[in-house]
Amino acid sequence: MNARGTIPLVFSEEVSEALQSGGPVVALESNVITHGLPYPDNAATAIKVEAAVRAGGAVPATICLDAGQIVIGMNETQIERFASATGIPKVSSRDLPIILAQGGMGATSVASSLVAAQLAGVAFFSSAGLGGVHRGAETTMDISSDLIQLTRSKVAVVCAGAKNILDLNLTMEYLETQCVPVISYRSDDFPAFYCVSSGIRSPHRIDDEEVIARVVETHWAAGNHSGVVITTPPRAEDAVDRDEAEAAIRQALVAAEKDSIRGNAITKYLMRAVDRATGGKAAAANMAVLISTAEVGGRLATAHARIRHNDSTQMG
């Protein structure tokens, strides 16, 4: 970090060239590498997710913290190192300055990835699912920092909705209150991570990629400094039945209360409980939705780069 306190960003050559030429780039979080699947499945999945972004026509930029720098575009050696290491902390946006100042390694969450993406000039970010308002938040005040950061970062987030362990009605209410646009791509409903539908109607359905790209540009042109949420459901063949998942969640919530599981530990506890109850289908669906969402993110980022290029050409 230099004397003026600017954040040190290190770009891969591929990402740097894409950004300089106005090409499409999709940011990806590294938390799924360090805190998701076991090694070596985590490394293999990260490579597949990047390949899906490329299949959508964009350049992937997996983000991490390393040696006091934000890396924008991890290479395969870095992915392997993060995948095989132990004890790498999950870094949310509030932890970002601490890990950077200390010079350690850190895996970015959705929230910190949004901060990094905006600093790097990357307009699109892809994730399997957002955090949101937790069940029982009326008394716990447990609201994911993902939602807060969405109100502060000018980054379009492509995701499969929010995790169904959350209170999705309150999550949608929060996004509405904070004036964050929510668009469902080729779907009528707000999806629930690895479930095709949450049962909640999406406020807007748009099937045209260029229209979605234009929505993103118009939102920011209107002076907004928040993100845009664009949802795409998992493929039907990859999805978990909503009723099956809900039954598993309710059972897991009772067990979590009995075991005094709260705060940051509750998400992992519930996700693992649902996976056990579904005989491993939830974990398989999680991997599948990471990949399918990344491909849609690549396509939308490509459409966005194209309209930006066309607009600048017309102005010139």
Sequence and secondary structure as in RCSB ss.txt:
>XXXX:A:sequence
MNARGTIPLVFSEEVSEALQSGGPVVALESNVITHGLPYPDNAATAIKVEAAVRAGGAVPATICLDAGQIVIGMN
ETQIERFASATGIPKVSSRDLPIILAQGGMGATSVASSLVAAQLAGVAFFSSAGLGGVHRGAETTMDISSDLIQL
TRSKVAVVCAGAKNILDLNLTMEYLETQCVPVISYRSDDFPAFYCVSSGIRSPHRIDDEEVIARVVETHWAAGNH
SGVVITTPPRAEDAVDRDEAEAAIRQALVAAEKDSIRGNAITKYLMRAVDRATGGKAAAANMAVLISTAEVGGRL
ATAHARIRHNDSTQMG
>XXXX:A:secstr
  TT    EEE HHHHHHHHHT  EEEE SHHHHTTS TTHHHHHHHHHHHHHHHTTSEEEEEEEETTEEEES  
HHHHHHHHH S   EE TTTHHHHHHHT  EEE HHHHHHHHHHHT  EEE S B  BBTTHHHH  B HHHHHH
TT   EEEESBB TTB HHHHHHHHHHTT  EEEET SEEEETTEEEEEEE S EE  HHHHHHHHHHHHHTT  
S EEEE    TTT   HHHHHHHHHHHHHHHHHTT  TTHHHHHHHHHHHHHTTTHHHHHHHHHHHHHHHHHHHH
HHHHHHHHHHHHHHH 
